[in-house]
């Protein structure tokens, strides 16, 4: 799981010249990271080092992407933060995840 997290962070951190039309790819990476690092339930096997890498990646989103792209990433990033922190998701956030998983 740590290798998958590392690869997802690499994609997010190195796709910084991104046209707004392709921001859905990064949204998918953010959602995958959120699920991989989900602290809301027991049994998560991601290392502390990987969790820190994800937090740094999320913190750098504003520096790496344009404002226009960030507007499209904001919801997924917010959900990822909450899942990393083990917080409960609102009904709207749960619905957002379900819609993204349907695609």
Secondary structure, 3 states (H helix, E strand, C coil): CHHHHHHHHHHHHHCCCCCHHHHHHHHHHHHHHHHHCCCCCCCCCCCHHHHHHHHHHHHCHHHHCCHHHHHHHHHHHHHHHHHHCCCCCCHHHHHHHHHHHHC
